[in-house]
Amino acid sequence: MINIIILLAILGYSAWVLVRFLRKSRQGACAGCSTSKSCPGCAGSSMNEDHAKIKKSI
């Protein structure tokens, strides 16, 4: 009986983490990062996206 409870807890937590990851990934690069505006990695990726948009419009 305890094995089933532990298994359900693990599966439930895994599903919750997966759903949270998918929601954040839909928001774009570093969307889940609380420092997305000041993070060098996040700032670089947003600059690349802006540069790509400019190239496409030319």
C-alpha positions as CSV (number, residue, x, y, z in Angstrom):
1,M,0.0,0.0,0.0
2,I,2.8,2.5,0.9
3,N,4.5,1.7,-2.4
4,I,1.4,2.8,-4.3
5,I,1.3,6.1,-2.3
6,I,5.0,6.8,-3.0
7,L,4.6,6.0,-6.7
8,L,1.6,8.3,-7.0
9,A,3.5,11.1,-5.2
10,I,6.4,10.7,-7.5
11,L,4.2,10.7,-10.6
12,G,2.2,13.6,-9.5
13,Y,5.3,15.7,-8.7
14,S,6.8,14.8,-12.1
15,A,3.6,15.8,-13.9
16,W,3.5,19.1,-12.0
17,V,7.2,19.9,-12.9
18,L,6.6,19.0,-16.5
19,V,3.5,21.3,-16.8
20,R,5.4,24.1,-15.1
21,F,8.3,23.7,-17.5
22,L,6.1,23.7,-20.6
23,R,4.3,26.8,-19.5
24,K,7.5,28.7,-18.9
25,S,9.1,27.5,-22.2
26,R,6.1,28.8,-24.1
27,Q,7.0,32.3,-22.8
28,G,10.3,32.3,-24.6
29,A,14.0,32.3,-23.6
30,C,14.5,32.8,-19.9
31,A,10.8,33.7,-19.3
32,G,10.9,32.0,-16.0
33,C,14.0,33.8,-14.8
34,S,13.3,36.5,-12.2
35,T,16.3,38.5,-13.4
36,S,15.5,38.2,-17.2
37,K,16.1,41.9,-17.8
38,S,19.5,42.1,-16.1
39,C,20.8,38.5,-16.8
40,P,23.6,38.5,-19.4
41,G,22.3,35.3,-20.9
42,C,18.7,36.5,-21.1
43,A,19.7,39.9,-22.4
44,G,21.9,38.3,-25.1
45,S,19.1,36.0,-26.3
46,S,16.6,38.9,-26.5
47,M,19.1,41.0,-28.5
48,N,19.5,38.1,-30.9
49,E,15.8,37.8,-31.4
50,D,15.5,41.6,-32.0
51,H,18.4,41.4,-34.5
52,A,16.7,38.5,-36.3
53,K,13.4,40.4,-36.6
54,I,15.3,43.4,-38.1
55,K,17.1,41.1,-40.6
56,K,13.8,39.5,-41.7
57,S,12.2,42.9,-42.3
58,I,15.0,44.1,-44.5
